[in-house]
């Protein structure tokens, strides 16, 4: 019994700060709508009603049009479906050809840019190749001279023995 009197730690106790006074006036605003609010309602009510009527007319027209054209679509579907597929394939082919053309032009411009850079740097590359050939010729001449001296030394050594 003592446990019932004490609140458990997992229980939540609510203490309301505001009490209900009672009476219908507590739910109503203290003062009436302002003049601008009244003018806004008077102005927007006919506009909203007109737009709602137009939306209803549009919905009714769409439903009537759908009811009239559905049998026509069903009758002509053996013609319309292949025609739609053909038009879709033609549009796809047109877009693909355009994409291939753009790709080809970009590849061609890249190739021309590479050629221009190559032509501009060609004299520098030729000078660099000449220097490499001269360095290689000097190295080969030195190696040939060294090999010749080594052969001459071995020949002299074998002649002495």
FIROVEX-896392 format. One record per residue (C-alpha): x, z, y. Coordinates in steps of 0.1 Angstrom, whole numbers. Example, Ala and Ser with C-alpha at 12.3 -4.5 7.8 and 13.67 -1.06 7.14 Angstrom:
# residues 2
+-------+-------+-------+
:    xx :    zz :    yy :
+-------+-------+-------+
:   123 :    78 :   -45 :
:   137 :    71 :   -11 :
+-------+-------+-------+
END
This chain:
# residues 161
+-------+-------+-------+
:    xx :    zz :    yy :
+-------+-------+-------+
:     0 :     0 :     0 :
:    29 :     7 :    24 :
:    40 :   -29 :    20 :
:     8 :   -43 :    34 :
:    12 :   -25 :    67 :
:    47 :   -37 :    74 :
:    52 :   -74 :    82 :
:    73 :   -94 :    58 :
:   104 :  -111 :    73 :
:    91 :  -146 :    64 :
:    58 :  -141 :    82 :
:    53 :  -153 :   117 :
:    34 :  -132 :   142 :
:    17 :  -150 :   171 :
:     9 :  -132 :   203 :
:   -12 :  -154 :   226 :
:    -3 :  -152 :   263 :
:   -34 :  -168 :   277 :
:   -68 :  -158 :   267 :
:   -99 :  -180 :   268 :
:  -121 :  -170 :   297 :
:  -152 :  -186 :   282 :
:  -175 :  -209 :   301 :
:  -176 :  -247 :   304 :
:  -159 :  -248 :   338 :
:  -125 :  -241 :   323 :
:  -125 :  -276 :   306 :
:  -136 :  -295 :   337 :
:  -112 :  -304 :   366 :
:  -115 :  -281 :   396 :
:  -121 :  -310 :   420 :
:  -136 :  -345 :   416 :
:  -117 :  -379 :   414 :
:  -100 :  -392 :   445 :
:  -111 :  -422 :   465 :
:   -82 :  -443 :   452 :
:   -91 :  -435 :   416 :
:  -128 :  -445 :   423 :
:  -116 :  -478 :   439 :
:   -93 :  -485 :   409 :
:  -121 :  -480 :   384 :
:  -145 :  -502 :   405 :
:  -119 :  -529 :   408 :
:  -106 :  -529 :   372 :
:  -139 :  -525 :   354 :
:  -152 :  -561 :   361 :
:  -117 :  -576 :   355 :
:  -114 :  -557 :   322 :
:  -150 :  -567 :   312 :
:  -143 :  -604 :   320 :
:  -111 :  -604 :   300 :
:  -128 :  -587 :   271 :
:  -155 :  -614 :   271 :
:  -129 :  -642 :   272 :
:  -111 :  -626 :   243 :
:  -144 :  -625 :   223 :
:  -151 :  -662 :   231 :
:  -116 :  -671 :   221 :
:  -120 :  -653 :   188 :
:  -154 :  -669 :   181 :
:  -140 :  -704 :   190 :
:  -110 :  -698 :   166 :
:  -133 :  -688 :   138 :
:  -156 :  -718 :   143 :
:  -126 :  -741 :   144 :
:  -111 :  -726 :   113 :
:  -145 :  -730 :    95 :
:  -147 :  -766 :   105 :
:  -112 :  -776 :    97 :
:  -107 :  -758 :    64 :
:  -126 :  -784 :    44 :
:  -107 :  -812 :    61 :
:   -74 :  -795 :    53 :
:   -85 :  -791 :    17 :
:   -95 :  -827 :    14 :
:   -64 :  -841 :    30 :
:   -39 :  -816 :    15 :
:   -25 :  -842 :    -9 :
:   -14 :  -862 :    21 :
:    -7 :  -834 :    46 :
:    16 :  -813 :    24 :
:    41 :  -842 :    15 :
:    39 :  -853 :    52 :
:    48 :  -818 :    63 :
:    77 :  -816 :    38 :
:    89 :  -850 :    49 :
:    88 :  -840 :    86 :
:   107 :  -808 :    78 :
:   134 :  -827 :    58 :
:   138 :  -852 :    87 :
:   142 :  -824 :   112 :
:   167 :  -806 :    90 :
:   187 :  -838 :    85 :
:   187 :  -845 :   122 :
:   200 :  -810 :   130 :
:   226 :  -812 :   102 :
:   239 :  -845 :   115 :
:   242 :  -830 :   150 :
:   261 :  -800 :   136 :
:   284 :  -823 :   116 :
:   290 :  -844 :   148 :
:   299 :  -813 :   168 :
:   322 :  -802 :   140 :
:   339 :  -836 :   139 :
:   344 :  -837 :   177 :
:   359 :  -802 :   178 :
:   382 :  -810 :   149 :
:   393 :  -842 :   166 :
:   399 :  -824 :   199 :
:   420 :  -798 :   181 :
:   440 :  -825 :   164 :
:   446 :  -843 :   197 :
:   457 :  -810 :   213 :
:   481 :  -804 :   185 :
:   495 :  -840 :   189 :
:   500 :  -835 :   226 :
:   518 :  -802 :   221 :
:   539 :  -819 :   195 :
:   548 :  -849 :   217 :
:   556 :  -826 :   247 :
:   579 :  -804 :   226 :
:   595 :  -834 :   207 :
:   626 :  -838 :   228 :
:   633 :  -800 :   224 :
:   628 :  -803 :   187 :
:   652 :  -833 :   185 :
:   679 :  -814 :   205 :
:   675 :  -784 :   182 :
:   677 :  -807 :   151 :
:   709 :  -823 :   165 :
:   725 :  -789 :   171 :
:   716 :  -778 :   136 :
:   731 :  -810 :   122 :
:   763 :  -804 :   142 :
:   765 :  -768 :   130 :
:   759 :  -780 :    94 :
:   786 :  -806 :    97 :
:   811 :  -781 :   111 :
:   802 :  -757 :    83 :
:   806 :  -784 :    56 :
:   839 :  -795 :    71 :
:   852 :  -760 :    70 :
:   840 :  -755 :    34 :
:   855 :  -788 :    24 :
:   888 :  -778 :    40 :
:   887 :  -744 :    22 :
:   879 :  -760 :   -11 :
:   908 :  -785 :    -6 :
:   932 :  -757 :     2 :
:   920 :  -737 :   -29 :
:   925 :  -768 :   -51 :
:   959 :  -774 :   -36 :
:   969 :  -737 :   -42 :
:   958 :  -739 :   -78 :
:   976 :  -772 :   -83 :
:  1008 :  -756 :   -69 :
:  1004 :  -725 :   -91 :
:   998 :  -746 :  -122 :
:  1029 :  -768 :  -113 :
:  1051 :  -737 :  -111 :
:  1040 :  -724 :  -144 :
+-------+-------+-------+
END
